[in-house]
Amino acid sequence: MTYKIALAGNPNSGKTTLFNRLTGSNQYVGNWPGVTVEKKAGKLKDHTEFSIIDLPGIYSLSPYSLEEVIARNYLINDKPDAIINIIDGTNIERNLYLTLQLLELGIPVVLAINMYDLLTKENKHLDIDYLKERLGCEIVTISALKDQGIDELIKTVITLNRVEYSPNIDYFDPKIENILDRISNKLPLKTFAKRYFAIKQFEQDEKIIVDHPLDPKTLEMVKKLEEERDDDSSAIIANARYQFINKIVRLSSEDQQELTISDKIDQIVTNRWLALPIFAIIMTLVYYISVTTIGTIVTDWTNDVLFGDLILNGVKDFLVNMNTSDWIVSLVSDGIIGGVGAVLGFVPQMLILFTFLALLEASGYMARIAFIMDRIFHRFGLSGKSFIPMLIGTGCSVPGIMASRTIENNNDRKMTIITTSFIPCSAKLPIIALIAGALFNEAWWVGPSAYFLGIFAVIISGIILKKTNLFTAEPSLFVMELPAYRVPQFKNIFNSVFERGSSFIKKAGTIIFISSIIIWFTSNVGIEGGKLVFVSDLNNGFLATFGKIIAPIFQPLGWGNWRSTVATIIGLVAKENVVNTFGILYGVAEVSEAGEEIWSNLAISFTPFSAYSFLIFNLICAPCFAAIGAIKREMNNSKWTIFAIGYQTILAYVLAFIYYQIALFASGNQLNTLTILSFIFVGIILYLLFRKKK
Ligand code: BGO
């Protein structure tokens, strides 16, 4: 007779170390069926009738990640005789979550509490007898690393009484139990892991209800409970499990575990009601300080004095003294200094923003933001995992989009790739700062609103797209370890800001530099009198001719002039190009030389409404070519790439259209066809948001 023992546990719980202890050199490695994930198995040392199967490290049995699918399929299909569940004793609350799910399966579990050497070192002891009584399974404390408790573990496994095994899995309240009973009674009598399946059906786990749909009456009961508790069914189950875990661990710990400072901060920062307002206040302050207050003081100097006066006049005087021809003087001053200088002028604001973001990251708050956003995202069909690429995307969308690789669920990954660039990257910061400074007179709300507009676009896209046939599955559960808060190290902050800042400056010296030269030539050269000449008026240049053909498309958004049109299109090469194109086309160099505010010409072309509409479109539309390339690589499919870019651009157009037309109407303009059309767009969006999912 041979017995199959599965070894299950969270990643990093010491599973590999224990597996090696249990099997010694008696190991064989293969692959799990159908996938290229390594499968390790071996014979129990000195008891070769027991084979040990090492399952992939998992946090739960919800079959969303590949590892979870493998582990779950093995446990349910191969029905091992027992499970050794190894848990990290220093992180017992989180680890016990999987334990409860394993107990719910009905397969006998031996709980191996690992890292006990670390607990002992800190003079902490768990009340094992109490834990045993509450869980109803065998428990052994071990140190896989130090080879302590392993013999006792082996002895417990081989003498396990599988017949009288009865775990205590009665931690759900009567209302949940009532529904679980109903579901259980409807399952075939001999169903293996009946309790587990009943819970999964209660949670409306997509993969389970395909084969075992809930009957309408039970589904109604579940929905009613969800409404009553203002949570979805899987969160109701998760809450009940965690409440139980909290109770048994608190009571079983011999010395009262004190809350750490991190725990105390988290009680406020991740509080159900306070978390979002705190997040909104922090991000508003970050953008307000970096884009408007301190950022502006420094940027005004770099724009008006450094680039607009010192460098510009210095270089111009030098070239004139060298008797350089007029067009070269203009190319260097209007094209290169006007263009590249316009972008570099915003570097101080960017460095301040990067410093704040790095501080939030290094202190551990960013990890909390992902946790907080998971609550919101999950409600709207997105996974909190999507927020990690978005956090990375605040620097540059390209690594942000690439970070979506870490999301196993195909739907969630595609959704994240499509929406990551909605969160403003560093290249969009100059656009935001330009609009806030030159067109809104440093209004405090412009910077923060750009960030929240990005989050708004992500959320409405999540809801709308998840209701289409393209995205059907539920978002996957998001498990992440929240690191303790730390005082940020100066070196780490400096490195992070330096890395992001230098890549921005490098881009200004390469792509933006070359783009500026091309923009200068194409805008200054044209056909006059049948001849190719340097035009006297930019309105006659090639760029103007091209821009005027496309501009009518943007007329309903309030900025259908050729300059804004070409700035937007050239922004596809790199988003900073929006600013340098404006710099060249609005003659930043000329006006600054005349001693005026350098962006005064730009202000004449916009109203506050058209300026904000321009901002909306440029923040949400298709990202730069580098990011489009990243989308193509990550999607690995041309149709999906076209869909992503098309969706982003259409959404940008519709949002800017609605904003501009309704703003005009609200400010007293007469109702016209475009206003009616904007209301129709609002109606369509509301329909897409609130329609029932098929
Ligand atoms: C590193 N006690 C202690 N103190 N540590 C343990 C114990 C234990 O009982 N058991 C395991 N560890 P895995 P998964 C490491 O690798 O078996 C340690 O993912 C390091 N590596 O040594 O790999 C174990 O298979 C550098 O630690 O877990 C390992 O479940 C610095 O827990 C880690 C510090 O064990 C994970 C630790 C380069």
Boltz pocket constraint, residues with backbone or C-beta under 6 A from the ligand:
constraints:
  - pocket:
      binder: B
      contacts: [[A, 9], [A, 10], [A, 11], [A, 12], [A, 13], [A, 14], [A, 15], [A, 16], [A, 17], [A, 18], [A, 57], [A, 114], [A, 115], [A, 116], [A, 117], [A, 118], [A, 142], [A, 143], [A, 144], [A, 145], [A, 146]]
      max_distance: 6.0
